[in-house]
Amino acid sequence: MKLYNIPASPFAARVRILLRAKGQTLDMLTPPAPAEFRQITPLGKVPALVRDDGSVLPESEVICHYLDDILAGPKLYPVDTDARAASELVTRLADLYLAVPLSDFFTQLFTAPDDRAAMQAIIPDIARGLKYLDLLVGDDGFAAAGRFTHADCALPPMLFYAAGMLSAVADDDLLAKRPRLSAYWQAIQQQPAVSAVLDEMRQAVKKYQSKLQAAQ
């Protein structure tokens, strides 16, 4: 199997964390030009998993669940119904209430970087997502279920952007205002699978910033 991947994508990072946590690897592919990529996967988004039969599976959470089922290593989707509900809830909240406004924010940043007011208008939605997660995230260093789960693959890549790239626009530290979520963020970065992938994201962002600066 192979994975279409962009190192800075929080959704591709979710899959890479799961692979590392399971002690598995896949060949990583760089997506081709958009028109060509849509011939491979109609959604045209990363990640996209190319299975051994040539079929392509999109959507990071679907990919993670599939890989967790078929690959060796610790199971990251809990079997216990209560534990699974808790981990799925954190993941769902992250996808609906944090990923969406973060995507809007960075779309605005890359398309109209001088429109500070438009970016600031998105900040309350990001703050709301952080508030919801702060209410539900575990207080033991894991997102849910008292152990490392798929939720710990999904949430850290989003917090990477929420914690590190909003300060230039937000009037205050949004994550610091959420002590439970902030404590989780500090703890989860110590997990080897998470730490390694966050380093990959950090390097990718620096490379992109250097490219932008060189083009100016």
Buried (B, 14 or more C-beta within 10 A) or exposed (E): BBBBBBBBBBBBBBBBBBBBBBEBEBEBBEBEEEEEBBEBBEEBBBBBBBEEEEEBBBBBBEBBBBBBEEBEBEEBBBEEEEBBEBBBBBBEBBBEBBBBBBBBBBEBBEEEEEEEEBBBEBBEBBBEBBBBBBEBBBEEBBBBBEBBBBBBBBBBBBBBBBBEBBEEBBEEEBBEEBEBBBBBBEBBBEBEBBBEBBEBBBEBBEEEEEEEEEEE
